[in-house]
Amino acid sequence: MRSLYILVCLLAAAGIAHRFVNKGDDGVSPPTPPSTSPSPSTPPAAQSITFGVVPQFGVKHFAEVWEPLIRRLETSSGLSISLVPTPSIPAFEEGFSRGDFDFAYMNPFHYLCAKRDQGYVPLIRDQSKQLKGILVVKADSKINSIQDLAGKKIAFPAPNALGASLFMRALLTRTHDIEFTPLYVNSHDSVYLNVTTNEVLAGGGVKRTLLSQTPEIQTSLRVIYETPGVAPHPIVHHPRVEPAAVEKIRNAWLSFAQSHDGRSLLASVPMADPGPAEDADYQPLAQLQLDEFYISPAIGEETQ
């Protein structure tokens, strides 16, 4: 029995010695040296990129349109993509001015600002339509012309929403020489709601956001003015993004137009006919000198 006890003690001592030979003084195992070659069974991590979207519509549109579109883009490109939500257009402006987004879908004037602030580069835009701002009133309103809005309150989604606000306010002031009080309500959806509920007599929007409203809202509104057209919203990328990733996003996005379900997703953006976007597409807009009406975003600033 004593021999067995001695044997057990010897084995225990050997185990303790082995543990401290293979661990540091604190009893913690030293780090395993890095492998010189990756395990063939472990795939490399996908490159992760961020994608921002100007919040023209409400949260529902973001979830129903952009979430599935970005997941499809992720699958087609082989990249890991984080869709970055922003609560308002001013918050989106703060984001691209800081360079928060690797890729983003933004209005044409936002692109000019993003190029100035961070060097963003245009990648893709719709080739089939131009962006036109509209001014709407209730269908049964007695307002029939812009002059009828002199001295009145007009709703806009945000100060720098191009067709719906920035260009529209410039035209109302410069071309039509009327004074008015702007009310900024965060989104195009809110503009139309404010007009239909008689909170304001008129509101600025764009054709495609009006056509996305319910039939009841569309029939309850009437367009009394339309701006000249400009090149529509581009998808842009930050210059820090590797060329290979830019090419993957470009090819994946353009491939959507080749399938029925892909075209359906694009129609909801809307971007019916995607094609290359270039800086030259937006230079006519730069010549309009809209900076006078541009309001720089301020963190925490109320948009109404």
C-alpha positions as CSV (number, residue, x, y, z in Angstrom):
1,M,0.0,0.0,0.0
2,R,2.9,2.4,0.9
3,S,4.5,1.6,-2.5
4,L,1.2,2.5,-4.3
5,Y,1.1,5.9,-2.4
6,I,4.6,6.7,-3.4
7,L,3.8,5.9,-7.0
8,V,0.8,8.3,-7.0
9,C,2.8,11.1,-5.5
10,L,5.6,10.7,-8.1
11,L,3.0,10.8,-10.9
12,A,1.3,13.9,-9.5
13,A,4.7,15.7,-9.2
14,A,5.5,14.8,-12.8
15,G,2.2,16.3,-13.9
16,I,2.8,19.6,-12.0
17,A,6.3,19.9,-13.4
18,H,5.1,19.3,-17.0
19,R,2.4,22.0,-16.6
20,F,4.9,24.6,-15.5
21,V,7.4,23.7,-18.2
22,N,4.7,24.4,-20.8
23,K,3.3,27.5,-19.2
24,G,4.6,30.9,-18.1
25,D,5.5,31.8,-14.5
26,D,1.8,32.7,-14.0
27,G,0.6,29.4,-15.0
28,V,-0.8,30.6,-18.3
29,S,0.0,28.9,-21.5
30,P,2.3,30.9,-23.8
31,P,0.8,32.0,-27.1
32,T,0.9,29.5,-29.9
33,P,3.4,30.6,-32.6
34,P,1.6,31.8,-35.7
35,S,1.2,29.3,-38.4
36,T,3.3,29.8,-41.5
37,S,0.5,28.8,-43.8
38,P,-3.3,29.1,-43.3
39,S,-5.3,26.0,-42.7
40,P,-6.9,25.0,-46.1
41,S,-10.2,24.3,-44.2
42,T,-10.5,27.9,-42.9
43,P,-11.7,30.4,-45.6
44,P,-10.2,33.9,-45.4
45,A,-12.4,36.6,-43.8
46,A,-14.5,38.6,-46.3
47,Q,-13.6,42.3,-46.6
48,S,-16.1,44.4,-44.7
49,I,-17.4,47.7,-46.1
50,T,-20.0,50.2,-45.1
51,F,-22.9,51.4,-47.2
52,G,-24.9,54.6,-46.5
53,V,-28.3,55.6,-48.0
54,V,-29.8,59.1,-48.0
55,P,-33.1,58.7,-46.0
56,Q,-35.5,60.1,-48.6
57,F,-38.2,57.7,-47.4
58,G,-39.2,56.4,-44.0
59,V,-37.9,53.4,-42.0
60,K,-40.2,51.0,-43.8
61,H,-38.7,51.7,-47.2
62,F,-35.2,51.3,-45.8
63,A,-36.1,47.8,-44.4
64,E,-38.2,46.6,-47.3
65,V,-36.0,47.9,-50.2
66,W,-32.4,48.5,-49.1
67,E,-31.9,45.6,-46.6
68,P,-32.7,42.9,-49.3
69,L,-30.8,44.8,-51.9
70,I,-27.7,45.0,-49.9
71,R,-27.9,41.4,-48.9
72,R,-28.1,40.5,-52.6
73,L,-25.2,42.8,-53.3
74,E,-23.2,41.1,-50.5
75,T,-23.9,37.7,-52.0
76,S,-23.1,38.7,-55.6
77,S,-19.9,40.7,-54.7
78,G,-18.5,38.3,-52.1
79,L,-17.9,41.3,-49.8
80,S,-19.2,41.7,-46.2
81,I,-21.4,44.9,-46.3
82,S,-22.8,46.8,-43.3
83,L,-25.8,48.9,-44.2
84,V,-25.6,52.0,-42.1
85,P,-28.9,53.6,-41.2
86,T,-29.2,57.4,-40.6
87,P,-32.3,59.0,-38.9
88,S,-32.4,62.1,-41.1
89,I,-30.9,63.8,-44.1
90,P,-28.8,66.1,-41.9
91,A,-27.4,63.1,-40.0
92,F,-26.6,61.5,-43.4
93,E,-24.7,64.7,-44.4
94,E,-22.7,64.6,-41.2
95,G,-21.8,61.0,-42.0
96,F,-20.4,61.5,-45.5
97,S,-18.7,64.7,-44.4
98,R,-16.8,62.6,-41.9
99,G,-16.2,59.9,-44.4
100,D,-18.2,57.3,-42.5
101,F,-19.4,55.4,-45.6
102,D,-17.2,53.4,-48.0
103,F,-20.1,53.4,-50.4
104,A,-23.2,55.6,-50.4
105,Y,-26.4,56.4,-52.4
106,M,-26.9,60.2,-52.3
107,N,-28.4,63.1,-54.1
108,P,-26.4,64.9,-56.8
109,F,-25.6,68.0,-54.7
110,H,-24.6,65.8,-51.8
111,Y,-22.1,64.2,-54.2
112,L,-20.5,67.6,-54.9
113,C,-20.2,68.2,-51.2
114,A,-18.9,64.7,-50.5
115,K,-16.3,65.1,-53.3
116,R,-15.2,68.4,-51.7
117,D,-15.1,67.1,-48.2
118,Q,-13.7,63.5,-48.6
119,G,-13.0,63.0,-52.3
120,Y,-15.9,60.6,-53.0
121,V,-16.0,59.3,-56.5
122,P,-19.2,58.6,-58.5
123,L,-19.7,55.0,-59.6
124,I,-23.3,54.2,-60.8
125,R,-26.4,56.1,-61.6
126,D,-29.7,55.6,-63.4
127,Q,-29.4,56.3,-67.1
128,S,-33.1,56.5,-67.9
129,K,-34.4,59.5,-66.0
130,Q,-33.4,62.9,-64.7
131,L,-34.1,64.1,-61.2
132,K,-36.8,66.8,-61.1
133,G,-38.2,68.5,-58.0
134,I,-41.9,69.1,-57.6
135,L,-44.1,71.3,-55.5
136,V,-47.3,69.8,-54.4
137,V,-50.5,71.1,-52.8
138,K,-53.8,69.3,-51.8
139,A,-55.9,68.3,-54.8
140,D,-58.7,70.5,-53.6
141,S,-56.5,73.5,-52.6
142,K,-57.2,76.9,-54.0
143,I,-53.4,77.3,-54.6
144,N,-52.8,77.3,-58.3
145,S,-49.5,79.0,-58.8
146,I,-46.2,79.7,-57.0
147,Q,-47.2,83.3,-56.5
148,D,-50.1,82.1,-54.3
149,L,-47.6,80.8,-51.8
150,A,-46.0,84.2,-51.2
151,G,-45.6,84.6,-47.4
152,K,-46.8,81.1,-46.7
153,K,-45.2,78.1,-44.9
154,I,-43.8,75.4,-47.3
155,A,-42.6,71.9,-46.1
156,F,-39.3,70.4,-47.3
157,P,-37.7,67.1,-46.3
158,A,-34.4,68.8,-45.3
159,P,-32.4,72.0,-46.3
160,N,-30.1,70.1,-48.7
161,A,-32.4,67.6,-50.3
162,L,-31.6,68.6,-53.9
163,G,-34.7,68.6,-56.1
164,A,-37.2,68.7,-53.2
165,S,-35.6,71.6,-51.3
166,L,-32.2,73.1,-52.3
167,F,-32.9,73.6,-56.0
168,M,-36.6,74.3,-55.3
169,R,-35.8,77.0,-52.8
170,A,-33.3,78.6,-55.1
171,L,-35.8,78.8,-57.9
172,L,-38.6,80.1,-55.7
173,T,-36.3,82.9,-54.5
174,R,-34.3,83.8,-57.5
175,T,-36.6,83.1,-60.4
176,H,-40.0,83.7,-58.9
177,D,-39.0,86.3,-56.3
178,I,-41.3,85.1,-53.5
179,E,-40.7,85.0,-49.8
180,F,-41.8,82.0,-47.8
181,T,-41.2,80.2,-44.5
182,P,-39.5,76.7,-44.8
183,L,-40.4,73.9,-42.5
184,Y,-38.0,70.9,-42.6
185,V,-39.7,67.6,-41.7
186,N,-36.9,65.0,-42.1
187,S,-38.2,63.0,-45.1
188,H,-40.2,63.1,-48.3
189,D,-42.9,60.9,-46.8
190,S,-43.3,63.5,-44.0
191,V,-43.6,66.4,-46.5
192,Y,-46.6,64.7,-48.3
193,L,-48.2,63.8,-44.9
194,N,-47.9,67.5,-43.8
195,V,-49.6,68.7,-46.9
196,T,-52.4,66.1,-46.8
197,T,-53.1,66.9,-43.1
198,N,-53.2,70.6,-43.8
199,E,-50.2,71.4,-41.6
200,V,-48.8,73.4,-44.6
201,L,-50.3,74.6,-47.9
202,A,-47.5,73.1,-50.1
203,G,-44.4,70.9,-49.9
204,G,-41.4,70.0,-52.0
205,G,-40.7,66.5,-53.2
206,V,-39.5,64.6,-56.3
207,K,-41.6,62.6,-58.8
208,R,-40.3,59.2,-57.8
209,T,-41.0,59.7,-54.1
210,L,-44.5,60.9,-54.9
211,L,-45.1,57.8,-57.0
212,S,-44.0,55.6,-54.1
213,Q,-46.8,56.9,-51.9
214,T,-50.1,55.0,-51.4
215,P,-52.8,55.6,-54.0
216,E,-54.8,57.6,-51.5
217,I,-52.0,60.0,-50.8
218,Q,-51.1,60.4,-54.5
219,T,-54.7,61.2,-55.5
220,S,-55.0,63.7,-52.6
221,L,-52.1,65.8,-53.9
222,R,-51.6,68.0,-57.0
223,V,-48.3,69.1,-58.6
224,I,-48.2,72.8,-59.3
225,Y,-44.6,73.3,-60.2
226,E,-41.6,71.2,-61.6
227,T,-37.9,72.1,-61.6
228,P,-35.6,71.5,-64.6
229,G,-34.0,68.1,-64.6
230,V,-30.5,67.1,-63.4
231,A,-28.5,63.9,-63.4
232,P,-30.0,61.6,-60.7
233,H,-28.7,60.1,-57.5
234,P,-25.3,58.3,-57.9
235,I,-23.8,55.5,-55.9
236,V,-20.4,56.8,-54.8
237,H,-17.3,55.4,-53.1
238,H,-14.7,56.8,-50.8
239,P,-11.2,56.9,-52.4
240,R,-9.8,54.7,-49.6
241,V,-11.8,51.7,-51.0
242,E,-9.5,49.2,-52.8
243,P,-10.0,49.2,-56.6
244,A,-10.8,45.4,-56.5
245,A,-13.7,46.0,-54.1
246,V,-15.0,48.9,-56.2
247,E,-15.0,46.7,-59.2
248,K,-16.8,43.9,-57.4
249,I,-19.6,46.3,-56.3
250,R,-19.9,47.8,-59.8
251,N,-20.1,44.4,-61.5
252,A,-22.6,43.0,-58.9
253,W,-24.9,46.1,-59.1
254,L,-24.9,46.2,-62.9
255,S,-25.7,42.4,-63.0
256,F,-29.0,43.1,-61.2
257,A,-30.4,44.5,-64.3
258,Q,-30.0,41.2,-66.1
259,S,-32.5,39.3,-64.0
260,H,-36.2,39.8,-63.2
261,D,-35.8,39.8,-59.4
262,G,-32.8,42.0,-59.7
263,R,-34.7,44.5,-61.8
264,S,-37.5,44.4,-59.3
265,L,-35.1,45.4,-56.5
266,L,-33.6,48.2,-58.6
267,A,-37.1,49.6,-59.5
268,S,-37.8,50.1,-55.8
269,V,-34.7,52.3,-55.3
270,P,-35.6,53.5,-58.0
271,M,-32.8,52.9,-60.5
272,A,-34.4,51.2,-63.5
273,D,-31.4,51.4,-65.9
274,P,-28.1,51.4,-64.0
275,G,-25.0,52.5,-65.8
276,P,-21.7,54.4,-65.2
277,A,-21.7,57.7,-63.3
278,E,-19.0,60.3,-63.9
279,D,-18.0,63.5,-62.3
280,A,-18.8,65.3,-65.6
281,D,-22.5,64.3,-65.2
282,Y,-22.8,66.6,-62.2
283,Q,-20.8,69.6,-63.3
284,P,-23.9,71.4,-64.8
285,L,-25.3,71.3,-61.3
286,A,-22.1,72.8,-59.8
287,Q,-22.6,75.8,-62.2
288,L,-26.0,76.6,-60.6
289,Q,-24.2,78.0,-57.6
290,L,-26.5,76.6,-55.0
291,D,-24.1,77.1,-52.2
292,E,-26.0,80.2,-51.2
293,F,-28.9,78.0,-50.2
294,Y,-26.9,75.1,-48.7
295,I,-27.1,74.7,-45.0
296,S,-24.1,72.9,-43.4
297,P,-25.2,70.0,-41.1
298,A,-24.6,70.5,-37.4
299,I,-24.5,67.6,-35.1
300,G,-27.5,67.6,-32.9
301,E,-29.2,70.4,-34.8
302,E,-33.0,70.1,-35.0
303,T,-34.2,69.7,-38.6
304,Q,-37.6,71.4,-38.1
